[in-house]
Amino acid sequence: MNPRLRDLIQQLGEAIHESVIESEQIAGVVQNIRQHGFDVMLMLEATIGLNDVANAEPGSDGQAGDSTTDEDGTRFTPHDLNFLKSLRISVEGEEPAD
């Protein structure tokens, strides 16, 4: 992996970490949990996917021609559908996961 790209991904991870640390909403919920007598250990996992758009063929990134349109006109790419499926969320019109 390109060292510059590695640095950018590390910066993204640090930015996500800082966002969580500085979130007043998260701090409030953690404080409420502690008031109920529990210690909190928060571990988050982030998956960062990269697509090289400079070398992609048209339609190969799931952005054009290879998408599903929901009844309200929302367009889902194969990446969107895989993400939703990983969260156990189904989209009407798609075949259910086995």
Backbone torsions as a table, in degrees:
resi	resn	phi	psi	omega
1	MET	NA	141.2	178.1
2	ASN	-56.9	129.3	-179.1
3	PRO	-58.3	-36.0	179.1
4	ARG	-66.1	-42.4	178.2
5	LEU	-63.7	-41.2	177.4
6	ARG	-59.5	-42.4	178.0
7	ASP	-62.6	-42.0	179.8
8	LEU	-64.8	-40.9	178.0
9	ILE	-65.2	-39.6	177.0
10	GLN	-63.6	-41.2	176.9
11	GLN	-61.7	-38.8	177.6
12	LEU	-63.0	-44.9	177.4
13	GLY	-59.8	-42.6	178.7
14	GLU	-65.7	-37.7	179.1
15	ALA	-65.9	-40.5	177.0
16	ILE	-63.2	-45.0	179.1
17	HIS	-58.7	-46.8	179.7
18	GLU	-62.8	-39.6	179.1
19	SER	-61.0	-41.8	179.9
20	VAL	-67.9	-44.5	-179.0
21	ILE	-61.1	-39.8	-175.0
22	GLU	-86.8	-1.9	-177.2
23	SER	-72.6	118.1	177.3
24	GLU	-67.0	-34.0	-180.0
25	GLN	-65.1	-46.3	178.5
26	ILE	-64.0	-44.1	179.1
27	ALA	-59.4	-39.8	179.7
28	GLY	-65.4	-43.4	179.6
29	VAL	-66.6	-41.9	178.0
30	VAL	-61.1	-42.2	178.6
31	GLN	-62.3	-42.1	178.1
32	ASN	-62.3	-40.7	177.9
33	ILE	-63.2	-43.4	179.3
34	ARG	-63.8	-35.7	178.0
35	GLN	-65.7	-21.3	176.5
36	HIS	-89.4	9.2	173.8
37	GLY	90.0	18.7	-179.8
38	PHE	-117.8	144.7	172.6
39	ASP	-90.2	147.4	-175.3
40	VAL	-116.6	129.7	171.3
41	MET	-123.1	114.3	-176.1
42	LEU	-103.0	120.1	177.2
43	MET	-124.0	124.2	179.2
44	LEU	-115.1	144.9	175.9
45	GLU	-119.7	128.7	178.4
46	ALA	-117.3	133.8	174.9
47	THR	-108.3	123.6	-179.0
48	ILE	-111.1	118.5	178.3
49	GLY	-106.8	137.5	180.0
50	LEU	-121.3	135.6	173.3
51	ASN	-118.8	127.2	178.4
52	ASP	-77.3	96.4	-175.0
53	VAL	-72.2	-22.5	-179.7
54	ALA	-69.9	-31.1	-177.1
55	ASN	-105.7	6.0	-176.7
56	ALA	-80.6	143.6	173.9
57	GLU	-82.3	150.7	179.4
58	PRO	-54.9	130.1	179.1
59	GLY	85.3	-11.0	-176.3
60	SER	-78.9	-15.9	179.9
61	ASP	-91.9	5.3	179.2
62	GLY	79.9	9.5	-177.2
63	GLN	-91.1	-27.1	-177.1
64	ALA	-130.9	133.8	173.1
65	GLY	75.1	-20.3	-174.6
66	ASP	-119.8	57.3	-177.4
67	SER	-136.8	165.7	177.7
68	THR	-111.4	136.7	177.6
69	THR	-107.2	125.5	179.0
70	ASP	-76.7	168.9	-176.5
71	GLU	-61.4	-24.9	179.2
72	ASP	-93.2	9.8	177.5
73	GLY	91.7	0.2	178.8
74	THR	-70.5	132.3	-179.7
75	ARG	-100.1	132.9	177.7
76	PHE	-118.5	126.7	174.5
77	THR	-83.0	166.9	175.0
78	PRO	-56.5	-34.0	177.1
79	HIS	-64.3	-43.1	177.4
80	ASP	-59.2	-48.4	-177.6
81	LEU	-62.5	-40.7	177.8
82	ASN	-64.1	-40.2	178.9
83	PHE	-64.1	-47.2	178.9
84	LEU	-60.9	-40.9	179.0
85	LYS	-62.8	-36.8	178.8
86	SER	-65.3	-24.8	176.8
87	LEU	-92.5	6.5	-178.5
88	ARG	62.0	39.2	176.3
89	ILE	-110.8	127.1	179.9
90	SER	-103.3	154.2	178.4
91	VAL	-113.0	131.0	179.8
92	GLU	-56.5	136.2	179.7
93	GLY	94.7	-15.7	176.7
94	GLU	-93.7	148.5	179.0
95	GLU	-71.4	138.2	-179.4
96	PRO	-66.2	148.4	178.0
97	ALA	-73.4	144.4	179.1
98	ASP	-83.5	NA	NA
